[in-house]
Amino acid sequence: TGESTPSTSGWFEVEVNGKLVHSKKEGSGFVDNEQKMAALVDAIDKVLRK
C-alpha cells in the first residue's frame, strides 16, 4: 500500500493487496536472493493482471 509503519521495529514485511507475502518477522529474512525476489514480483504481478 505504500504506507509507512507507525513505529520502527526492524521488521520487513511486504503485503500485496492485503496478503502478507514476505515477513522478516516470521522468519523469511531479508530479500537477499533471486527466489525471494521472484516470489515478491510474482505476487505483485498477479494483482496487476486482475
VOKEDREN-58340 format. One record per residue (C-alpha): residue number from 1; residue in three letters; x, y, z. Coordinates in Angstrom, 2 decimals. Each point is the difference from the previous one (the first is absolute). Layout:
 seq type      px      py      pz
 NUM  ALA       X       Y       Z
...
% end
This chain:
 seq type      px      py      pz
   1  THR    0.00    0.00    0.00
   2  GLY    2.99    2.27    0.31
   3  GLU   -0.95    0.94    3.55
   4  SER    2.73    0.50    2.56
   5  THR    0.23   -2.04    3.17
   6  PRO   -1.13    2.05    3.02
   7  SER    3.10   -0.92    1.99
   8  THR    3.44   -1.38   -0.70
   9  SER    0.19   -3.73    0.68
  10  GLY    2.74   -1.36   -2.25
  11  TRP   -2.56   -2.29   -1.60
  12  PHE   -0.34   -0.06   -3.75
  13  GLU   -3.41   -1.11   -1.16
  14  VAL   -1.52    0.19   -3.45
  15  GLU   -3.75   -0.13   -0.53
  16  VAL   -1.52   -0.15   -3.45
  17  ASN   -3.70    0.72   -0.20
  18  GLY   -0.38   -0.77    3.72
  19  LYS    1.88   -3.31   -0.17
  20  LEU    3.31   -0.39    1.84
  21  VAL    2.48   -1.31   -2.57
  22  HIS    3.28    0.55    1.88
  23  SER    0.75    0.42    3.68
  24  LYS    3.41    0.40    1.59
  25  LYS   -1.81   -0.24    3.34
  26  GLU   -1.45   -3.40   -0.93
  27  GLY    3.38   -1.38   -1.05
  28  SER    0.31    0.88   -3.69
  29  GLY    3.04    2.20    0.65
  30  PHE    1.20    2.58   -2.47
  31  VAL   -0.91   -0.04   -3.69
  32  ASP    3.54   -1.03   -0.80
  33  ASN   -0.29   -2.52   -2.82
  34  GLU   -1.73   -0.49   -3.34
  35  GLN   -2.56   -2.47    1.39
  36  LYS   -1.29    2.44    2.62
  37  MET   -0.07    2.87   -2.49
  38  ALA   -1.84   -2.15   -2.55
  39  ALA   -2.66   -0.86    2.59
  40  LEU   -0.62    3.70    0.65
  41  VAL   -0.08    0.86   -3.70
  42  ASP   -2.40   -2.89   -0.69
  43  ALA   -2.36    1.13    2.77
  44  ILE   -0.04    3.56   -1.35
  45  ASP   -0.41   -1.20   -3.59
  46  LYS   -3.04   -2.11    0.91
  47  VAL   -1.74    3.02    1.53
  48  LEU    0.82    2.24   -2.95
  49  ARG   -1.40   -2.52   -2.51
  50  LYS   -3.45    0.00    1.62
% end
